Amino acid sequence: MLKGKRFILGITGSIAAYKAAHLVRLLVKEGAEVQVLMTRLAKEFITPLTMATLSKRSILVDFFNPENGDWNSHVDMGLWADGMIVAPATANTMGKMANGIADNLLITTYLSARCPVFVAPAMDLDMYNHPSTSRNMEVLKSYGNHFIEPASGELASGLIGKGRMAEPEVIVEQLKQFFEEASKKKKDLSNQRILVTAGPTHEKIDPVRFIGNYSSGKMGFAIAEELANRGAEVVLVAGPGNQQVNHVNIRKIDVVSAAEMHQACLEEFDTVTGTVLAAAVADYTPEFKADEKLKRTSDEFSLNLKATVDIAADLGKRKKPEQVFVGFALETADAIQNAQGKLEKKNLDFIVLNSLKDEGAGFNVDTNKITIIDRQNNQTTFPLKTKKEVAGDIVDNMVACFKKVKKS
């Protein structure tokens, strides 16, 4: 599974750095390319010459070569890699990663990486158990980083406990499992055509004003990309926003108002096998929409509103038994009860519930915390994750629904 894969290996200042040599050797033996980055302190534990010989690449330490001025682009490396491994990862480096302290090439590359990042901690047991280390690891996990747990045993200090960097064979095996699972997921929706809605809607008051909400569209776009990455043909109906998509399997339809989103969904619904309604659609729209800017003429102003079409309810009436239909519920009170009501009323196969009361969830953030509720009232609550990871959980649930449909 690692043949042809490109890895950045970040080595930090730990006695466990000697294991990095064996790790590089194993990765190269598997057919992977490895670019080694070292912190300055890491060079005190293992030489760049050793790592360069094993990786067959020049070792990078600083932002530029002081002899000729060649720039080592952390951006280019972040785009090049299929995975980044920080092994060994010291408490110091994890603290910098968690807090964006970009004072060396390794950290700036980490902050630029668009690939999965794997962290293999190595430190004494008291450092590993310290609240600050635990907090930083939880922060890094919430960003989507994958941790390769350290082992217990005799440490460099002479103490015995947890903190030994995982053996290179263990790290390589976990990498294989990760990419094997990712490869399987890419194939599980190859015969599906799925409609996704994302972002807010804007309901026009006059040429310069509208009724809207704080939705960024990040969740819906993440779902669309996850579906496309796993082989589905995706139709993405997106309200106004700054999110961009560039995937051969995604066709994006731009809309502004709830009425436009409803119409776009109607035109696609009969041709899709699944639908995910992740957009934050306005419930009301002005009865009167002015063609010219409304002037301030008094200290009071009344705006009459009328209900928009309930897109989920309308599509739910049209849903065929073989179609998988997924909705969202963003609640602030009586969350479970309200979500269950929407699930039944709108004929959904399952509903994704999130609450503005959960820190890190909701609009215009990169993380989310969800509960999935199905028609049998099975409830699965997930911890706070990146929206990319949340999209994976939602799509996994859709795959299970498609399998049930196929069996029936």
Secondary structure, 3 states (H helix, E strand, C coil): CCCCCEEEEEECCCHHHHHHHHHHHHHHHCCCEEEEEECCHHHHCCCHHHHHHHHCCCCECCCECCCCCCECCHHHHHHHCCEEEEEEECHHHHHHHHHCCCCCHHHHHHHHCCCCEEEEECCCHHHHHCHHHHHHHHHHHHCCCEECCCEEEECCCCCEEEEECCCHHHHHHHHHHHHHHHHHHCCCCCCCEEEEEECECCEEEECCEEECCCCCCHHHHHHHHHHHHCCCEEEEEECCCCCCCCCCCEEEEECCCHHHHHHHHHHHHCCCCEEEECCECCCEEECCCCCCCCCCCCCCCCCCEEECCCHHHHHHHHCCCCCEEEEEEEECCCHHHHHHHHHHHCCCCEEEEEECCCCCCCCCCCEECCEEEECCCCEEECCCEEHHHHHHHHHHHHHHHHHHHHHC
